[in-house]
Each structure stands twice: as C-alpha cells, then as structure tokens.
Amino acid sequence: MTTTPSLRSRPDLCPGVFRPWSADDGALVRLRLVGGRLAPESLAALSDVASEYGDGALHLTRRANVQLRGLPTRGGDLVPEVVQAIEATGLLPSRTHELVRNLMVSPQTGLSGGRADLRPVAAELDDVLCANPRLAGLPGRFLFVLDDGRGDLVGRSTDLGLVALDATTAQLRVGSIGWGPVIGLAAAARAMVDLALRFLDERGDGPEAPWHVDELVQPLTDRLPREAATTVTCPALPFGPVAGGEHVAAPKGVVDHALAALLVGHARELVVTPWRGVLVPSEEAT
C-alpha cells in the first residue's frame, strides 16, 4: 500500500440523508442525482418534502445535485418521518452508498449533440458502484465526471471519468490532469469501478487518508498521452432555449415550490445542470 502525505486531518463530512449537516436553520442534506437526471414526479415529491419539513425550497449544487435545508433532527439524525418521506421520492436508491453516488454527466447527452449518449454508461456505473459493499467507503467528495465529447465538463476537476471520442470509445480520466487508456464505452463503467477499488487500496485508512486521486503519492495507473480529440471545450450551457430543450434558471440556485410546479408541468424528464439550472428536454429530444 502506498503511503500518503498528511494532506488531511479528518474524514470528509459531505452531507447526506444519513449524515446531515447541522446548520443554523436546521439540518442540511444532499441528494445525489446521476447525471442530474430526475423524474418530474420525484421533483414534485421532493418539493413537497421541502415545504412540509424544511425551508420550502430545493437548492441546486454545482455538481448537479439537490439539497434540502431546515430539516428537523433528533439526536443529530433526521427524524424518521423525514427519512421516510425522502425515500418515497425514489431519489435515495441506496442507504449504504448514498454519499458516493457522485456522477456528473454532460447534461445534454442523448438529447442533442455530443459524440455519444452516456446515459447508459452512467446508469451502469451507478448500478455497479452501489452493488459493491467496499465502494461505500469512498470519500463523499470523490467525483466521477463523464463528458460526452462536446467539452462542457472536460475542464472540471475529477477523480475518475472519461471523455467520449466517438459513439463507442472514450479516453479515461484518472485524476484532474491524468489520462488513462482508450477503451470501449461498453467496458467503461467497470473500468472506472476497478480504478475506484484501487484508489481505496492505495489511500489507506484513518483521518489523514486522501479524499481524491490527485492526492495519492503514486498514480493509479500509467499516465498516458492525452488524445487530441479530448481537447474539445464549450462554454457553460446558456439559459433559455437550447438544443434539445430549454435551460431554466433557478434564481440563486433555488427552486421554490412555484418553480417546481412549473417544471413538473412541462416535462417527461428533467436534468439538473452544474450551472444551477434545470434542463427541460423537448418532446422531440426525449
């Protein structure tokens, strides 16, 4: 096992339903969305939870996740009825792995543009991640970033990820500046999970253990040259009509009950974006 420098002095405290963060207005919890995707009925149900138990709003994060604030606790834990209400939304598929389901994906993938539809890769990665008990030990800040080749997420810091080269292949990202091999997309999810397991082997235990791949003394794999096709880049998705739908702004990252009702009434699926908005796909795109 590789020893690590003393970059940390404690485990990460990233919040979740079973590890709420105590704030002045009550407990804060974060719900992880795979690639930002959620069903309208789940958004409606979660908005009802926020209105009944919290501050009445949903708070979007720059990792395309959703937070609830102002929730009641007992002994440092959410009260059971709040946990039950959150689970009923369908947005907490795993109690054991809720903190490690950190998967960012190009929001428009499969809707418009990009070189590949990464939704199947993301879904498989989430399934394989949650099926392995060891991977529940990943730090809560460990992040997978999947760019479909359009370049919207290629500049994001990551632990593991990929950039699509075409409809069937991608180059793996290993840390924020490292590049791995070119592989088939059909094998990508398991390749990333194998690297995540290797990260757990290398990081060690205890409060000083690294949170991120970049903090390891030795790289997880041989660093390979960056493929020219991964140098793509594009600006943040603008608000308003865009290819594949409409990107709706959440003012200051907040989706209140009225905005949630509006979003639910105009979509069959929704995509929370890393720019604190919600992409409402057009009927043609879905």
Buried (B, 14 or more C-beta within 10 A) or exposed (E): EEEBEEEBEEBBEBBBBBBBBEEEEBBBBBBBBBBBBBBBEBBBBBBBBBBEBBBBBBBBBEBBBBBBBBBEBEEEBBBEEBBEBBEBBEBBBBEEBBBBBBBBBBBBBBBBBBBBBBBBBBBBBBBBBBEBEEBBBBBBBBBBBBBBBBBBBBEBEBBBBBBBBEEEBBBBBBBBEBBBEBBEBEEBBEBBBBBBBBBBEBBBEEEBBBBBBBBBEEBBBEEBEBBEBBEBEBEEBEBEEBEBBBBBBBEEBBBBBEBBEBBBEEBEBBBBBBBBBBBBBBEEBE
